[in-house]
Amino acid sequence: MDLKEAIKNRHSVRQYSDKKIEGEIEKDLHAEIENCSEESGLNIQLCLNEEKAFSNGIFAKISLFKNVKNYIVISGKKSDDLDEKIGYYGERIVLKATQLGLNTCWTASGYKKSKLGVEIGDKEKIFLIIIGYGINNGNSRKTKAIDKLGNVNNDSPHWFINGLKAVQFAPTARNQQRFKFILDGNSVEAKALFGFHTEIDLGIAKYHFEIGADSKEWVWKT
Ligand SMILES: Cc1cc2nc3c(=O)[nH]c(=O)nc-3n(C[C@H](O)[C@H](O)[C@H](O)COP(=O)(O)O)c2cc1C
């Protein structure tokens, strides 16, 4: 499965089987986590076979998650681009996991922070991705039209349209898709709009855009 197929195959999955992540799959997942940690400077930790974080506390009771035993904790020191980085590199791991036949769900809730089986530095922000073998592959859901996600017109180049189509499949908090991609000349500006976790969503969507646009004809506006 290439990354474009992984984008289409991925859905959030909230209920998991007991099947363990092990062998070659575990090795490949670790390798991608290491690459992403090195490139981003983020602290990315994989926690396997740990049941306490998602089975304790009020948030576990009211969440839709079932039998969560593995998760990735991404953390970093607060900075202007921290959330976008978490989104971008987290989604790289999510799509790699999808290629490896695993299911995932980004989450801001459902766990007890004090029970997480990882070390977190002082004053570090954390974000989680649940990972494992789902009891199903999740469901497709509604998306905004591409002309709501970017400044599309009759002259829009193919790569811009393809980038936006990949963005339609990006996971976002509450499926809010609150971002805008603006093409100006050959540069693309991606902006988060107001809402919860929209900078994380933006990082996720930018990774999808790069995969979909798949061409050297454009650059990110910095
Ligand atoms: C930043 C972020 C936070 C999320 N937080 C939660 C959460 O707390 N609980 C949950 O069940 N799903 C959560 N999700 C999953 C979204 O609800 C899901 O991605 C969205 O509804 C789109 O569905 P899809 O991932 O199947 O395409 C989160 C997703 C993102 C990107």
The ligand as an SDF file (V2000), in Angstrom:
LIG
                    3D

 31 33  0  0  0  0  0  0  0  0999 V2000
   -6.2300   16.5010   17.0770 C   0  0  0  0  0  0  0  0  0  0  0  0
   -7.2770   15.4040   17.1430 C   0  0  0  0  0  0  0  0  0  0  0  0
   -7.9150   15.1080   18.3380 C   0  0  0  0  0  0  0  0  0  0  0  0
   -8.8760   14.0820   18.3950 C   0  0  0  0  0  0  0  0  0  0  0  0
   -9.4480   13.7760   19.6080 N   0  0  0  0  0  0  0  0  0  0  0  0
  -10.3280   12.7390   19.6770 C   0  0  0  0  0  0  0  0  0  0  0  0
  -10.8860   12.3790   20.9390 C   0  0  0  0  0  0  0  0  0  0  0  0
  -10.6000   12.9800   21.9610 O   0  0  0  0  0  0  0  0  0  0  0  0
  -11.7560   11.3270   20.9770 N   0  0  0  0  0  0  0  0  0  0  0  0
  -12.0740   10.6210   19.8450 C   0  0  0  0  0  0  0  0  0  0  0  0
  -12.8610    9.6730   19.9570 O   0  0  0  0  0  0  0  0  0  0  0  0
  -11.5730   10.9520   18.6280 N   0  0  0  0  0  0  0  0  0  0  0  0
  -10.7080   11.9850   18.5130 C   0  0  0  0  0  0  0  0  0  0  0  0
  -10.1590   12.3260   17.3100 N   0  0  0  0  0  0  0  0  0  0  0  0
  -10.5390   11.5970   16.0870 C   0  0  0  0  0  0  0  0  0  0  0  0
  -11.4990   12.4300   15.2360 C   0  0  0  0  0  0  0  0  0  0  0  0
  -12.7790   12.4350   15.8320 O   0  0  0  0  0  0  0  0  0  0  0  0
  -11.5400   11.8630   13.8010 C   0  0  0  0  0  0  0  0  0  0  0  0
  -10.2610   11.9780   13.2420 O   0  0  0  0  0  0  0  0  0  0  0  0
  -12.5460   12.6090   12.9290 C   0  0  0  0  0  0  0  0  0  0  0  0
  -13.8610   12.4230   13.3950 O   0  0  0  0  0  0  0  0  0  0  0  0
  -12.4640   12.1660   11.4690 C   0  0  0  0  0  0  0  0  0  0  0  0
  -12.6880   10.7830   11.3370 O   0  0  0  0  0  0  0  0  0  0  0  0
  -11.5950    9.8490   10.6850 P   0  0  0  0  0  0  0  0  0  0  0  0
  -10.3420    9.9530   11.4980 O   0  0  0  0  0  0  0  0  0  0  0  0
  -12.1950    8.4600   10.7390 O   0  0  0  0  0  0  0  0  0  0  0  0
  -11.3500   10.3080    9.2800 O   0  0  0  0  0  0  0  0  0  0  0  0
   -9.1960   13.3400   17.2210 C   0  0  0  0  0  0  0  0  0  0  0  0
   -8.5520   13.6630   16.0200 C   0  0  0  0  0  0  0  0  0  0  0  0
   -7.5880   14.6690   15.9810 C   0  0  0  0  0  0  0  0  0  0  0  0
   -6.8830   14.9440   14.7010 C   0  0  0  0  0  0  0  0  0  0  0  0
  1  2  1  0
  2  3  1  0
  2 30  2  0
  3  4  2  0
  4  5  1  0
  4 28  1  0
  5  6  2  0
  6  7  1  0
  6 13  1  0
  7  8  2  0
  7  9  1  0
  9 10  1  0
 10 11  2  0
 10 12  1  0
 12 13  2  0
 13 14  1  0
 14 15  1  0
 14 28  1  0
 15 16  1  0
 16 17  1  0
 16 18  1  0
 18 19  1  0
 18 20  1  0
 20 21  1  0
 20 22  1  0
 22 23  1  0
 23 24  1  0
 24 25  2  0
 24 26  1  0
 24 27  1  0
 28 29  2  0
 29 30  1  0
 30 31  1  0
M  END
$$$$
